[in-house]
Amino acid sequence: MDRTGVEPKIAQLYLTVDDGPNKHTLPIAEILARHGITALFFLTGLDVLKHPEITRCITDHGHRIGNHGYTHHALDVMTIEEKRKELVDTQNEIIAITKIAPVKFRPPYFAWRQEDNNILDELRLAILYEDVDMGDATKDFKVDYELAEHQLEKKRKRKDYIVILMHSREHSLDETERMIYWYEDRNCVFFP
């Protein structure tokens, strides 16, 4: 209940995990699976090439895969040909392993120019940004749950679902279950 004694609207959460696959991706996927939560993992083509078995396991756990560029470099400073190659090569790597074409794209560092959306149209990709960033991109992070609460309440009033961003990092492993319980305590449900 909020301060007025009214139960807040149930917030539907769409969990996304950026970067990887790497050695932390599968443990995160397994924690989520234990809780009945599926996520959208935004993977880089280069890491998919290095870790095809982890990529396959992500989909085996029922999670979805999105395109996060090939090299994880900022795409807004690349030529149109370099951007296209980043996305096409990543699509091809993911399809070769999973037999599924990603339909979502998140640019690394959110660096994307709207005038390049024709590339996304060609590849049938839609950009998915985040509404709430768990703040786990750096090693010395500490989740700011006060900020997350503010972002959550602001978005809950305006959207049918809220996109949560976390990263495939070692320090994210420790925070994953705490984050799940924190959101559930706030009348939130994760998309299956």
PyMOL CGO cylinders between C-alpha atoms (Angstrom):
from pymol import cmd
from pymol.cgo import CYLINDER

trace = [
    CYLINDER, 0.00, 0.00, 0.00, 1.10, 3.52, -0.63, 0.3, 1, 1, 1, 1, 1, 1,
    CYLINDER, 1.10, 3.52, -0.63, 0.86, 6.43, 1.83, 0.3, 1, 1, 1, 1, 1, 1,
    CYLINDER, 0.86, 6.43, 1.83, -2.85, 6.88, 1.06, 0.3, 1, 1, 1, 1, 1, 1,
    CYLINDER, -2.85, 6.88, 1.06, -3.60, 3.25, 1.93, 0.3, 1, 1, 1, 1, 1, 1,
    CYLINDER, -3.60, 3.25, 1.93, -4.26, 2.32, -1.71, 0.3, 1, 1, 1, 1, 1, 1,
    CYLINDER, -4.26, 2.32, -1.71, -2.64, -0.77, -3.20, 0.3, 1, 1, 1, 1, 1, 1,
    CYLINDER, -2.64, -0.77, -3.20, -0.42, 0.37, -6.12, 0.3, 1, 1, 1, 1, 1, 1,
    CYLINDER, -0.42, 0.37, -6.12, -1.16, -0.85, -9.63, 0.3, 1, 1, 1, 1, 1, 1,
    CYLINDER, -1.16, -0.85, -9.63, 0.59, -4.12, -10.38, 0.3, 1, 1, 1, 1, 1, 1,
    CYLINDER, 0.59, -4.12, -10.38, 3.67, -3.37, -12.43, 0.3, 1, 1, 1, 1, 1, 1,
    CYLINDER, 3.67, -3.37, -12.43, 4.64, -5.88, -15.09, 0.3, 1, 1, 1, 1, 1, 1,
    CYLINDER, 4.64, -5.88, -15.09, 8.41, -6.08, -15.47, 0.3, 1, 1, 1, 1, 1, 1,
    CYLINDER, 8.41, -6.08, -15.47, 10.33, -7.09, -18.55, 0.3, 1, 1, 1, 1, 1, 1,
    CYLINDER, 10.33, -7.09, -18.55, 13.80, -8.10, -17.37, 0.3, 1, 1, 1, 1, 1, 1,
    CYLINDER, 13.80, -8.10, -17.37, 16.73, -7.58, -19.73, 0.3, 1, 1, 1, 1, 1, 1,
    CYLINDER, 16.73, -7.58, -19.73, 20.36, -8.61, -19.21, 0.3, 1, 1, 1, 1, 1, 1,
    CYLINDER, 20.36, -8.61, -19.21, 23.07, -6.88, -21.25, 0.3, 1, 1, 1, 1, 1, 1,
    CYLINDER, 23.07, -6.88, -21.25, 26.50, -8.11, -22.32, 0.3, 1, 1, 1, 1, 1, 1,
    CYLINDER, 26.50, -8.11, -22.32, 27.71, -11.62, -22.74, 0.3, 1, 1, 1, 1, 1, 1,
    CYLINDER, 27.71, -11.62, -22.74, 27.44, -14.45, -23.07, 0.3, 1, 1, 1, 1, 1, 1,
    CYLINDER, 27.44, -14.45, -23.07, 30.20, -14.91, -20.55, 0.3, 1, 1, 1, 1, 1, 1,
    CYLINDER, 30.20, -14.91, -20.55, 30.86, -17.08, -17.50, 0.3, 1, 1, 1, 1, 1, 1,
    CYLINDER, 30.86, -17.08, -17.50, 28.30, -15.12, -15.45, 0.3, 1, 1, 1, 1, 1, 1,
    CYLINDER, 28.30, -15.12, -15.45, 25.44, -15.38, -17.96, 0.3, 1, 1, 1, 1, 1, 1,
    CYLINDER, 25.44, -15.38, -17.96, 24.44, -18.96, -17.31, 0.3, 1, 1, 1, 1, 1, 1,
    CYLINDER, 24.44, -18.96, -17.31, 24.33, -18.66, -13.49, 0.3, 1, 1, 1, 1, 1, 1,
    CYLINDER, 24.33, -18.66, -13.49, 22.10, -15.57, -13.87, 0.3, 1, 1, 1, 1, 1, 1,
    CYLINDER, 22.10, -15.57, -13.87, 19.86, -17.47, -16.32, 0.3, 1, 1, 1, 1, 1, 1,
    CYLINDER, 19.86, -17.47, -16.32, 19.63, -20.37, -13.85, 0.3, 1, 1, 1, 1, 1, 1,
    CYLINDER, 19.63, -20.37, -13.85, 18.70, -18.10, -10.92, 0.3, 1, 1, 1, 1, 1, 1,
    CYLINDER, 18.70, -18.10, -10.92, 15.95, -16.53, -13.02, 0.3, 1, 1, 1, 1, 1, 1,
    CYLINDER, 15.95, -16.53, -13.02, 14.70, -19.95, -14.16, 0.3, 1, 1, 1, 1, 1, 1,
    CYLINDER, 14.70, -19.95, -14.16, 14.46, -21.11, -10.50, 0.3, 1, 1, 1, 1, 1, 1,
    CYLINDER, 14.46, -21.11, -10.50, 12.13, -18.17, -9.91, 0.3, 1, 1, 1, 1, 1, 1,
    CYLINDER, 12.13, -18.17, -9.91, 10.10, -18.84, -13.05, 0.3, 1, 1, 1, 1, 1, 1,
    CYLINDER, 10.10, -18.84, -13.05, 11.36, -15.65, -14.69, 0.3, 1, 1, 1, 1, 1, 1,
    CYLINDER, 11.36, -15.65, -14.69, 12.41, -15.43, -18.30, 0.3, 1, 1, 1, 1, 1, 1,
    CYLINDER, 12.41, -15.43, -18.30, 14.56, -12.57, -19.47, 0.3, 1, 1, 1, 1, 1, 1,
    CYLINDER, 14.56, -12.57, -19.47, 15.77, -11.06, -22.70, 0.3, 1, 1, 1, 1, 1, 1,
    CYLINDER, 15.77, -11.06, -22.70, 19.55, -11.41, -22.92, 0.3, 1, 1, 1, 1, 1, 1,
    CYLINDER, 19.55, -11.41, -22.92, 21.19, -8.84, -25.21, 0.3, 1, 1, 1, 1, 1, 1,
    CYLINDER, 21.19, -8.84, -25.21, 24.32, -10.58, -26.51, 0.3, 1, 1, 1, 1, 1, 1,
    CYLINDER, 24.32, -10.58, -26.51, 27.31, -9.38, -28.52, 0.3, 1, 1, 1, 1, 1, 1,
    CYLINDER, 27.31, -9.38, -28.52, 28.23, -11.31, -31.65, 0.3, 1, 1, 1, 1, 1, 1,
    CYLINDER, 28.23, -11.31, -31.65, 31.86, -11.69, -30.65, 0.3, 1, 1, 1, 1, 1, 1,
    CYLINDER, 31.86, -11.69, -30.65, 30.90, -13.27, -27.31, 0.3, 1, 1, 1, 1, 1, 1,
    CYLINDER, 30.90, -13.27, -27.31, 28.33, -15.53, -29.01, 0.3, 1, 1, 1, 1, 1, 1,
    CYLINDER, 28.33, -15.53, -29.01, 31.16, -16.76, -31.25, 0.3, 1, 1, 1, 1, 1, 1,
    CYLINDER, 31.16, -16.76, -31.25, 33.35, -17.41, -28.17, 0.3, 1, 1, 1, 1, 1, 1,
    CYLINDER, 33.35, -17.41, -28.17, 30.59, -19.09, -26.11, 0.3, 1, 1, 1, 1, 1, 1,
    CYLINDER, 30.59, -19.09, -26.11, 28.12, -20.92, -28.36, 0.3, 1, 1, 1, 1, 1, 1,
    CYLINDER, 28.12, -20.92, -28.36, 27.27, -23.44, -25.62, 0.3, 1, 1, 1, 1, 1, 1,
    CYLINDER, 27.27, -23.44, -25.62, 26.19, -20.68, -23.20, 0.3, 1, 1, 1, 1, 1, 1,
    CYLINDER, 26.19, -20.68, -23.20, 24.17, -19.04, -25.97, 0.3, 1, 1, 1, 1, 1, 1,
    CYLINDER, 24.17, -19.04, -25.97, 22.35, -22.35, -26.56, 0.3, 1, 1, 1, 1, 1, 1,
    CYLINDER, 22.35, -22.35, -26.56, 21.75, -22.83, -22.83, 0.3, 1, 1, 1, 1, 1, 1,
    CYLINDER, 21.75, -22.83, -22.83, 20.12, -19.40, -22.55, 0.3, 1, 1, 1, 1, 1, 1,
    CYLINDER, 20.12, -19.40, -22.55, 17.38, -20.43, -24.98, 0.3, 1, 1, 1, 1, 1, 1,
    CYLINDER, 17.38, -20.43, -24.98, 17.22, -23.92, -23.44, 0.3, 1, 1, 1, 1, 1, 1,
    CYLINDER, 17.22, -23.92, -23.44, 16.24, -22.20, -20.14, 0.3, 1, 1, 1, 1, 1, 1,
    CYLINDER, 16.24, -22.20, -20.14, 13.39, -20.45, -22.00, 0.3, 1, 1, 1, 1, 1, 1,
    CYLINDER, 13.39, -20.45, -22.00, 15.03, -17.03, -22.22, 0.3, 1, 1, 1, 1, 1, 1,
    CYLINDER, 15.03, -17.03, -22.22, 15.07, -14.86, -25.33, 0.3, 1, 1, 1, 1, 1, 1,
    CYLINDER, 15.07, -14.86, -25.33, 18.10, -13.36, -27.07, 0.3, 1, 1, 1, 1, 1, 1,
    CYLINDER, 18.10, -13.36, -27.07, 18.51, -9.86, -28.46, 0.3, 1, 1, 1, 1, 1, 1,
    CYLINDER, 18.51, -9.86, -28.46, 21.17, -8.22, -30.61, 0.3, 1, 1, 1, 1, 1, 1,
    CYLINDER, 21.17, -8.22, -30.61, 23.70, -6.02, -28.74, 0.3, 1, 1, 1, 1, 1, 1,
    CYLINDER, 23.70, -6.02, -28.74, 26.10, -5.36, -31.63, 0.3, 1, 1, 1, 1, 1, 1,
    CYLINDER, 26.10, -5.36, -31.63, 29.13, -7.41, -32.53, 0.3, 1, 1, 1, 1, 1, 1,
    CYLINDER, 29.13, -7.41, -32.53, 31.97, -5.70, -30.65, 0.3, 1, 1, 1, 1, 1, 1,
    CYLINDER, 31.97, -5.70, -30.65, 30.13, -3.69, -27.96, 0.3, 1, 1, 1, 1, 1, 1,
    CYLINDER, 30.13, -3.69, -27.96, 31.58, -0.48, -29.38, 0.3, 1, 1, 1, 1, 1, 1,
    CYLINDER, 31.58, -0.48, -29.38, 29.58, 2.74, -29.54, 0.3, 1, 1, 1, 1, 1, 1,
    CYLINDER, 29.58, 2.74, -29.54, 27.67, 2.52, -32.82, 0.3, 1, 1, 1, 1, 1, 1,
    CYLINDER, 27.67, 2.52, -32.82, 26.85, 6.21, -33.19, 0.3, 1, 1, 1, 1, 1, 1,
    CYLINDER, 26.85, 6.21, -33.19, 30.42, 7.02, -34.25, 0.3, 1, 1, 1, 1, 1, 1,
    CYLINDER, 30.42, 7.02, -34.25, 30.60, 4.27, -36.91, 0.3, 1, 1, 1, 1, 1, 1,
    CYLINDER, 30.60, 4.27, -36.91, 29.84, 4.58, -40.59, 0.3, 1, 1, 1, 1, 1, 1,
    CYLINDER, 29.84, 4.58, -40.59, 26.54, 3.24, -41.84, 0.3, 1, 1, 1, 1, 1, 1,
    CYLINDER, 26.54, 3.24, -41.84, 28.37, 0.24, -43.35, 0.3, 1, 1, 1, 1, 1, 1,
    CYLINDER, 28.37, 0.24, -43.35, 30.14, -0.52, -40.04, 0.3, 1, 1, 1, 1, 1, 1,
    CYLINDER, 30.14, -0.52, -40.04, 26.83, -0.34, -38.14, 0.3, 1, 1, 1, 1, 1, 1,
    CYLINDER, 26.83, -0.34, -38.14, 25.11, -2.64, -40.59, 0.3, 1, 1, 1, 1, 1, 1,
    CYLINDER, 25.11, -2.64, -40.59, 28.01, -5.14, -40.34, 0.3, 1, 1, 1, 1, 1, 1,
    CYLINDER, 28.01, -5.14, -40.34, 27.84, -5.06, -36.51, 0.3, 1, 1, 1, 1, 1, 1,
    CYLINDER, 27.84, -5.06, -36.51, 24.15, -5.93, -36.53, 0.3, 1, 1, 1, 1, 1, 1,
    CYLINDER, 24.15, -5.93, -36.53, 24.16, -8.37, -39.47, 0.3, 1, 1, 1, 1, 1, 1,
    CYLINDER, 24.16, -8.37, -39.47, 27.15, -10.33, -38.14, 0.3, 1, 1, 1, 1, 1, 1,
    CYLINDER, 27.15, -10.33, -38.14, 25.54, -10.59, -34.69, 0.3, 1, 1, 1, 1, 1, 1,
    CYLINDER, 25.54, -10.59, -34.69, 22.23, -11.74, -36.17, 0.3, 1, 1, 1, 1, 1, 1,
    CYLINDER, 22.23, -11.74, -36.17, 24.07, -14.39, -38.19, 0.3, 1, 1, 1, 1, 1, 1,
    CYLINDER, 24.07, -14.39, -38.19, 26.05, -15.70, -35.18, 0.3, 1, 1, 1, 1, 1, 1,
    CYLINDER, 26.05, -15.70, -35.18, 22.90, -15.98, -33.04, 0.3, 1, 1, 1, 1, 1, 1,
    CYLINDER, 22.90, -15.98, -33.04, 20.86, -17.62, -35.80, 0.3, 1, 1, 1, 1, 1, 1,
    CYLINDER, 20.86, -17.62, -35.80, 23.65, -20.12, -36.53, 0.3, 1, 1, 1, 1, 1, 1,
    CYLINDER, 23.65, -20.12, -36.53, 23.59, -21.33, -32.92, 0.3, 1, 1, 1, 1, 1, 1,
    CYLINDER, 23.59, -21.33, -32.92, 19.95, -20.97, -31.85, 0.3, 1, 1, 1, 1, 1, 1,
    CYLINDER, 19.95, -20.97, -31.85, 18.11, -21.13, -35.20, 0.3, 1, 1, 1, 1, 1, 1,
    CYLINDER, 18.11, -21.13, -35.20, 16.16, -18.10, -33.94, 0.3, 1, 1, 1, 1, 1, 1,
    CYLINDER, 16.16, -18.10, -33.94, 16.50, -14.55, -35.30, 0.3, 1, 1, 1, 1, 1, 1,
    CYLINDER, 16.50, -14.55, -35.30, 16.52, -11.88, -32.61, 0.3, 1, 1, 1, 1, 1, 1,
    CYLINDER, 16.52, -11.88, -32.61, 13.77, -9.29, -32.95, 0.3, 1, 1, 1, 1, 1, 1,
    CYLINDER, 13.77, -9.29, -32.95, 15.04, -6.80, -30.34, 0.3, 1, 1, 1, 1, 1, 1,
    CYLINDER, 15.04, -6.80, -30.34, 18.16, -4.65, -30.40, 0.3, 1, 1, 1, 1, 1, 1,
    CYLINDER, 18.16, -4.65, -30.40, 19.82, -2.57, -27.70, 0.3, 1, 1, 1, 1, 1, 1,
    CYLINDER, 19.82, -2.57, -27.70, 22.73, -0.41, -28.81, 0.3, 1, 1, 1, 1, 1, 1,
    CYLINDER, 22.73, -0.41, -28.81, 25.80, -0.59, -26.57, 0.3, 1, 1, 1, 1, 1, 1,
    CYLINDER, 25.80, -0.59, -26.57, 25.94, 2.54, -24.39, 0.3, 1, 1, 1, 1, 1, 1,
    CYLINDER, 25.94, 2.54, -24.39, 22.55, 3.45, -25.94, 0.3, 1, 1, 1, 1, 1, 1,
    CYLINDER, 22.55, 3.45, -25.94, 24.60, 5.08, -28.71, 0.3, 1, 1, 1, 1, 1, 1,
    CYLINDER, 24.60, 5.08, -28.71, 22.33, 5.09, -31.75, 0.3, 1, 1, 1, 1, 1, 1,
    CYLINDER, 22.33, 5.09, -31.75, 21.19, 7.68, -34.26, 0.3, 1, 1, 1, 1, 1, 1,
    CYLINDER, 21.19, 7.68, -34.26, 17.56, 7.66, -35.24, 0.3, 1, 1, 1, 1, 1, 1,
    CYLINDER, 17.56, 7.66, -35.24, 18.47, 8.33, -38.87, 0.3, 1, 1, 1, 1, 1, 1,
    CYLINDER, 18.47, 8.33, -38.87, 20.02, 4.83, -38.97, 0.3, 1, 1, 1, 1, 1, 1,
    CYLINDER, 20.02, 4.83, -38.97, 16.75, 3.08, -38.14, 0.3, 1, 1, 1, 1, 1, 1,
    CYLINDER, 16.75, 3.08, -38.14, 16.54, 1.85, -41.75, 0.3, 1, 1, 1, 1, 1, 1,
    CYLINDER, 16.54, 1.85, -41.75, 19.14, -0.77, -40.77, 0.3, 1, 1, 1, 1, 1, 1,
    CYLINDER, 19.14, -0.77, -40.77, 16.79, -1.98, -38.05, 0.3, 1, 1, 1, 1, 1, 1,
    CYLINDER, 16.79, -1.98, -38.05, 13.92, -2.08, -40.51, 0.3, 1, 1, 1, 1, 1, 1,
    CYLINDER, 13.92, -2.08, -40.51, 16.00, -4.18, -42.94, 0.3, 1, 1, 1, 1, 1, 1,
    CYLINDER, 16.00, -4.18, -42.94, 16.81, -6.68, -40.17, 0.3, 1, 1, 1, 1, 1, 1,
    CYLINDER, 16.81, -6.68, -40.17, 13.34, -6.55, -38.63, 0.3, 1, 1, 1, 1, 1, 1,
    CYLINDER, 13.34, -6.55, -38.63, 14.76, -5.38, -35.31, 0.3, 1, 1, 1, 1, 1, 1,
    CYLINDER, 14.76, -5.38, -35.31, 13.10, -3.06, -32.81, 0.3, 1, 1, 1, 1, 1, 1,
    CYLINDER, 13.10, -3.06, -32.81, 15.09, -1.04, -30.28, 0.3, 1, 1, 1, 1, 1, 1,
    CYLINDER, 15.09, -1.04, -30.28, 14.32, -1.74, -26.64, 0.3, 1, 1, 1, 1, 1, 1,
    CYLINDER, 14.32, -1.74, -26.64, 15.73, 0.75, -24.15, 0.3, 1, 1, 1, 1, 1, 1,
    CYLINDER, 15.73, 0.75, -24.15, 15.38, 0.49, -20.37, 0.3, 1, 1, 1, 1, 1, 1,
    CYLINDER, 15.38, 0.49, -20.37, 13.07, 2.23, -17.92, 0.3, 1, 1, 1, 1, 1, 1,
    CYLINDER, 13.07, 2.23, -17.92, 14.98, 1.25, -14.77, 0.3, 1, 1, 1, 1, 1, 1,
    CYLINDER, 14.98, 1.25, -14.77, 18.73, 0.66, -14.73, 0.3, 1, 1, 1, 1, 1, 1,
    CYLINDER, 18.73, 0.66, -14.73, 19.90, -1.50, -11.82, 0.3, 1, 1, 1, 1, 1, 1,
    CYLINDER, 19.90, -1.50, -11.82, 23.25, 0.32, -11.98, 0.3, 1, 1, 1, 1, 1, 1,
    CYLINDER, 23.25, 0.32, -11.98, 25.36, -2.84, -12.10, 0.3, 1, 1, 1, 1, 1, 1,
    CYLINDER, 25.36, -2.84, -12.10, 27.49, -1.98, -15.15, 0.3, 1, 1, 1, 1, 1, 1,
    CYLINDER, 27.49, -1.98, -15.15, 30.58, -1.15, -13.10, 0.3, 1, 1, 1, 1, 1, 1,
    CYLINDER, 30.58, -1.15, -13.10, 32.55, -3.28, -10.66, 0.3, 1, 1, 1, 1, 1, 1,
    CYLINDER, 32.55, -3.28, -10.66, 32.14, -0.96, -7.67, 0.3, 1, 1, 1, 1, 1, 1,
    CYLINDER, 32.14, -0.96, -7.67, 28.38, -0.63, -8.07, 0.3, 1, 1, 1, 1, 1, 1,
    CYLINDER, 28.38, -0.63, -8.07, 25.85, -0.54, -5.30, 0.3, 1, 1, 1, 1, 1, 1,
    CYLINDER, 25.85, -0.54, -5.30, 22.24, -0.81, -6.38, 0.3, 1, 1, 1, 1, 1, 1,
    CYLINDER, 22.24, -0.81, -6.38, 20.48, 2.43, -5.58, 0.3, 1, 1, 1, 1, 1, 1,
    CYLINDER, 20.48, 2.43, -5.58, 17.10, 1.03, -4.56, 0.3, 1, 1, 1, 1, 1, 1,
    CYLINDER, 17.10, 1.03, -4.56, 15.88, 4.51, -3.64, 0.3, 1, 1, 1, 1, 1, 1,
    CYLINDER, 15.88, 4.51, -3.64, 16.48, 5.63, -7.24, 0.3, 1, 1, 1, 1, 1, 1,
    CYLINDER, 16.48, 5.63, -7.24, 14.96, 2.37, -8.53, 0.3, 1, 1, 1, 1, 1, 1,
    CYLINDER, 14.96, 2.37, -8.53, 11.87, 3.02, -6.40, 0.3, 1, 1, 1, 1, 1, 1,
    CYLINDER, 11.87, 3.02, -6.40, 11.54, 6.53, -7.84, 0.3, 1, 1, 1, 1, 1, 1,
    CYLINDER, 11.54, 6.53, -7.84, 11.94, 5.25, -11.42, 0.3, 1, 1, 1, 1, 1, 1,
    CYLINDER, 11.94, 5.25, -11.42, 9.49, 2.42, -10.78, 0.3, 1, 1, 1, 1, 1, 1,
    CYLINDER, 9.49, 2.42, -10.78, 6.76, 4.67, -9.41, 0.3, 1, 1, 1, 1, 1, 1,
    CYLINDER, 6.76, 4.67, -9.41, 7.21, 7.22, -12.18, 0.3, 1, 1, 1, 1, 1, 1,
    CYLINDER, 7.21, 7.22, -12.18, 6.92, 4.54, -14.89, 0.3, 1, 1, 1, 1, 1, 1,
    CYLINDER, 6.92, 4.54, -14.89, 4.18, 2.53, -13.17, 0.3, 1, 1, 1, 1, 1, 1,
    CYLINDER, 4.18, 2.53, -13.17, 1.76, 5.41, -13.68, 0.3, 1, 1, 1, 1, 1, 1,
    CYLINDER, 1.76, 5.41, -13.68, 2.44, 5.76, -17.42, 0.3, 1, 1, 1, 1, 1, 1,
    CYLINDER, 2.44, 5.76, -17.42, 3.25, 2.34, -18.84, 0.3, 1, 1, 1, 1, 1, 1,
    CYLINDER, 3.25, 2.34, -18.84, 1.76, -1.13, -19.06, 0.3, 1, 1, 1, 1, 1, 1,
    CYLINDER, 1.76, -1.13, -19.06, 5.18, -2.70, -18.52, 0.3, 1, 1, 1, 1, 1, 1,
    CYLINDER, 5.18, -2.70, -18.52, 8.56, -1.57, -17.23, 0.3, 1, 1, 1, 1, 1, 1,
    CYLINDER, 8.56, -1.57, -17.23, 11.87, -2.63, -18.76, 0.3, 1, 1, 1, 1, 1, 1,
    CYLINDER, 11.87, -2.63, -18.76, 14.56, -3.44, -16.18, 0.3, 1, 1, 1, 1, 1, 1,
    CYLINDER, 14.56, -3.44, -16.18, 18.23, -3.44, -17.19, 0.3, 1, 1, 1, 1, 1, 1,
    CYLINDER, 18.23, -3.44, -17.19, 20.88, -5.50, -15.46, 0.3, 1, 1, 1, 1, 1, 1,
    CYLINDER, 20.88, -5.50, -15.46, 24.24, -6.81, -16.72, 0.3, 1, 1, 1, 1, 1, 1,
    CYLINDER, 24.24, -6.81, -16.72, 25.96, -10.17, -17.02, 0.3, 1, 1, 1, 1, 1, 1,
    CYLINDER, 25.96, -10.17, -17.02, 28.68, -9.47, -14.46, 0.3, 1, 1, 1, 1, 1, 1,
    CYLINDER, 28.68, -9.47, -14.46, 30.05, -11.34, -11.45, 0.3, 1, 1, 1, 1, 1, 1,
    CYLINDER, 30.05, -11.34, -11.45, 28.79, -8.73, -9.00, 0.3, 1, 1, 1, 1, 1, 1,
    CYLINDER, 28.79, -8.73, -9.00, 25.33, -8.91, -10.60, 0.3, 1, 1, 1, 1, 1, 1,
    CYLINDER, 25.33, -8.91, -10.60, 25.03, -12.54, -9.51, 0.3, 1, 1, 1, 1, 1, 1,
    CYLINDER, 25.03, -12.54, -9.51, 24.89, -11.57, -5.84, 0.3, 1, 1, 1, 1, 1, 1,
    CYLINDER, 24.89, -11.57, -5.84, 22.23, -8.95, -6.53, 0.3, 1, 1, 1, 1, 1, 1,
    CYLINDER, 22.23, -8.95, -6.53, 19.92, -10.97, -8.79, 0.3, 1, 1, 1, 1, 1, 1,
    CYLINDER, 19.92, -10.97, -8.79, 17.82, -12.70, -6.12, 0.3, 1, 1, 1, 1, 1, 1,
    CYLINDER, 17.82, -12.70, -6.12, 17.72, -9.62, -3.90, 0.3, 1, 1, 1, 1, 1, 1,
    CYLINDER, 17.72, -9.62, -3.90, 16.45, -7.62, -6.90, 0.3, 1, 1, 1, 1, 1, 1,
    CYLINDER, 16.45, -7.62, -6.90, 13.74, -10.21, -7.63, 0.3, 1, 1, 1, 1, 1, 1,
    CYLINDER, 13.74, -10.21, -7.63, 12.42, -10.12, -4.05, 0.3, 1, 1, 1, 1, 1, 1,
    CYLINDER, 12.42, -10.12, -4.05, 12.68, -6.32, -3.90, 0.3, 1, 1, 1, 1, 1, 1,
    CYLINDER, 12.68, -6.32, -3.90, 10.41, -5.93, -6.96, 0.3, 1, 1, 1, 1, 1, 1,
    CYLINDER, 10.41, -5.93, -6.96, 7.99, -8.62, -5.85, 0.3, 1, 1, 1, 1, 1, 1,
    CYLINDER, 7.99, -8.62, -5.85, 7.62, -6.81, -2.50, 0.3, 1, 1, 1, 1, 1, 1,
    CYLINDER, 7.62, -6.81, -2.50, 6.51, -3.74, -4.48, 0.3, 1, 1, 1, 1, 1, 1,
    CYLINDER, 6.51, -3.74, -4.48, 3.57, -5.41, -6.24, 0.3, 1, 1, 1, 1, 1, 1,
    CYLINDER, 3.57, -5.41, -6.24, 5.55, -6.19, -9.38, 0.3, 1, 1, 1, 1, 1, 1,
    CYLINDER, 5.55, -6.19, -9.38, 5.41, -9.32, -11.51, 0.3, 1, 1, 1, 1, 1, 1,
    CYLINDER, 5.41, -9.32, -11.51, 7.93, -10.39, -14.09, 0.3, 1, 1, 1, 1, 1, 1,
    CYLINDER, 7.93, -10.39, -14.09, 6.79, -11.27, -17.58, 0.3, 1, 1, 1, 1, 1, 1,
    CYLINDER, 6.79, -11.27, -17.58, 7.06, -15.03, -17.97, 0.3, 1, 1, 1, 1, 1, 1,
]
cmd.load_cgo(trace, "trace")
